[in-house]
């Protein structure tokens, strides 16, 4: 059963190209997911003292494909959200964001998948789903969605582009962890700095980008502290009109990788609102910086 959520578009979510920023999309998905999971309580709730899924669940992976730009308008956008698969210790939640055209056709802006895991905050560890939780989540069951592989580690001695990551107090959620949406913003900020440095060193005119796809694996919760974390970014693959940027969020104090991300960027023409090839200077500079990270 698909849960339908009508999501308002905020003017503050617009980027420099007058599109909804890719970070805001993931925020919208979170709102739709919470609205669906709140139905866990409405459909009978949990047993006394056990809490509900909305009280003890963490995101362990996002996969998001951006299919068409979404611009500001007063009307909300529709998000279908459903449970694609229930496993012993995880739930796969799928989404489709769209408008219905006057002829009845769907204009789809996004398709995505989130992998959730129940979490025992008292013990600070993941846990298995209880039978009653599985039964309630299966009431939201819909079409299965294919998943991509988890992102792998980088090799020893790998450098990449390093940028400091300062966690803001407002980034932390009710669990005391940085909210999953903020990771998308962290990767974006590091990616912008990395690509800006490449552009400044190339001497050519670089075209604008849009994000076509992003994956994030959440490995260890990030918490607020005075010392910065670090984001290590690198070019993984270059196409005719696209580039794949990989990045890790690391703890410089321990060397531990906290999250891994990947973004596929596509050259974009603001005038035509369509994809376009990278400039020769742009493509050459990116190719010079390709590293597999393995």
N, C-alpha and C positions, 0 to 999 in steps of 0.2 A: 504494500500500500504506500503510495507516494504521499508525503506530507507537503502541502503547498504553503509557501511563505511569500508574502508580498513585502518586498524590501524597499524602503525609501532610499533615494539617492541624495547624498549630501553634497552641497556645493563645495565644501572644503575637501572633498575627495578627488577633485579634478587635478590633472597634472598639466605640464606646460603645453601639451598638445590638445588640451580641452577634452581629454578622455578621462574616464575613471581610472585612477592609478591602480596598478596591479596589487599593491598592498591592500587597498580598500576592498577589492573583490574578496580577498581571503577573510577580511573582517565581516563582509556580508554573509559569507558561507558560515562563519561562526555563529552569527545571529540566527540563521536559518536552522543550524544544527541544534542550538540550544532550545529553540522554539519546539523542535521535534522531540528532543529528549525530555523536555518538560512534560510531554505527553506520557512519559514513563510513570509519573506520579498520577496524572489524570486517568490513566488506564488501571488504576488500582494501587499505584505506589509500591513501595517496598514494605517488607515486614517491619514491625516496630523495632526501632533501634538499629536497623541495618542501613538507613539512608537511601538515597536514590543515586542513579548513575550520574546525574548532574552534580552530585556532591563529591564524587570520587572517580574522576576519569581524566586521562591525559592523552594528548595527541602524540603519536609516534611517527606519523608520516603524512605528508600532503603531496598530491599529484594534481596539478592544475593546468588545463589547456585553455588558453584565451583564444576564442574563435572570431570575435568581431569587436570593434571598439564600442564602448557604451558611453554615451554623453549625458550631461545633466538635462533633466526635465522634471516637471512636478509630479508626474505619474510614477508610481513604484515599478520596479522590475519584479518579475515572478521567478521564484526559485523552487524547483522541485527537489526534495531531499528524501532519501530512502535508505534503508539498510540493505546493502548489496550482499553481505555475507556475515554470519556470526560464527566465530571460532571459539575455542575453549577459553582463550584469554584475550580476545580482541574482537572489535566490531569494525567492519568496513562500511563507511557511509558515503554514498554517491550523491552528486548534485548535477542539476542542469539549470542554467540561468537563461531566461528567454522572455521575449514578447510574443504575443499572438497577433499576427497581421490581420487586416480587415478581411482577407480572403481565407482566413483560418490557418494559414501556414505559420510555422514557428520561425522566428529569427533568434537563433541561439548565440549567446555571447560567451558562454563558458560551460565546460564540463569538467568535473573534478571528482577526486576521491580522497577521503580522509580515513586513516587507520587510527582507531581509538583503543586504548587499553585501560581496564579498570585499575585503580591505584588505591592502595591502603596508605593513607597519609600518616596514620599513627605509627605504622611500622616502616614508612618510607620505602615501600616496595610495590611492584606490580602484583596483581592477584588474578585469580581465575574468575570468570563469570559464575554467579550462582544460577541454579536452575530457573528461579523465578525471573531473574534478569534476562536470561536467554529467551524465555517464553515471551516476555513483554517486547523485547527488541525484534523478535521474529514477526510481531504484528505489523511492523513497518517494512517488512521484506518486500523487495522489488527486484528488478533485473540485476544480474551479476555484472560486474565491471572488471575488465582485465587490468592487471597491475604490472608496473614495471619493476625491475630489480632494484634492490637497495643500492645506494651509492657506495663505492668501494673506497678504501683508504689510499692515501698518497704514499709514495715510496720514501725510503730513507734519504735524508739529505735534500729533500725537495724544498725549494724556497717560495716561489710565487710572489705575489704582491701583498704586503702586510699593511693593515690599517688598524688603528686602535678602535675598540668598541667600548664605549662608556654606557653602562646600563643606567637609565633614568629611573627614579623611584616610581614614576607613574607607569612604567613598563610592567610592573609586577602585579600579578593577579591575586585573587583571594587565597590561592594555595601557597603564596610566597615565592612563586616561580615567575620568570618572565613569560608573559602570555604568548601563545604560539604565533599569533599574528605579527608580533614584534620581530620575530626572526626574519620574516619576509622583508621587513623594513631594514633590518640590519644588513642582510645580504644585498639589498638594493643600494644602500648607502655606500658599502664597500665597492660594489661593482661600478657605480658612478665615478668614484675616485680613481679606480684602476683604469677605466676606459678613458677618462679625462687625461690622465698622465700619458697614455699611449697616443691619444690624439695630439697632444701638445708636442710630443717628440717626433711625430711623423711629418709635419710640415704641410700636410694636405688638408682638404676640406672633408670632414666626416659628416655623414648623413645621420639623421635621427633614427631612433630605434623604437620598436614596441616589443613587449615581452610576449612570446608566443606560447611558451610552456615553462613551468617551473616544478621542480621536485625538491622536497626537504625531508630529511631524516632527523628526528629529534632523538638524540642519544642519551644525554644527561641534562637534567634541568639546570638552567642558568638562574642565578640569584643576584640580588642587588649587593654591591660591594663598592668600596672606594677605589680599588685597583681596576684598571681596564682589562677587558678580554681582548682578543685579537681575531681578525678575519683574514684568512689567507686565500687570495683569489688567483685564478689562472685561466688561460684560454685552453679549452680542451679540443675544440673542433671548429673549423671555418668552412662555410659553404659559399655559394655564389652570392646569396642575399642574407645569410644568417651566420651567427656565431654562437657557440655554446660556451658559457662561462661556468666553471666549477668554483666552489668555495667551501672552506671549512671554518667554523667558529671554534677557536681554541682557547684554552686557559694557559697563558704564558707561565703561570706559577707552577703548574704541574705537567704541562705538555699534553694534557688530555684533550681529545677532540670531543666537543659538546654537541655539535650539529654539523651535518653536511648538506650542501645545497647545489642545485644546478639550475641554470636559466638559459633558455634558448631565445636569443634576440634576433629580430628580423629588421632589416633596413626598411624605412617607411617614408613615403612622400606625403607631407602634410597637405599639399594642394590637391592631390588626387585621392588621398585617404586609402592608398594601396601600397602593397609591398614593392620594394625596388631593390636592385642589386647594390652591393656595397661598391664604393668607389675603389679604383685600383690601389690608391695609396692606403686606404682604410684596410682593404683585404690583405695587402702585403704586410702591413705592420702587425696585423693580427696573426698572420701565418708565422711571422718571425717569433712570436711569443707563444706558440702552441707547445703545451706540455701535457703529456698523457697523465702524469701524476701517479703512475703505477710503477 
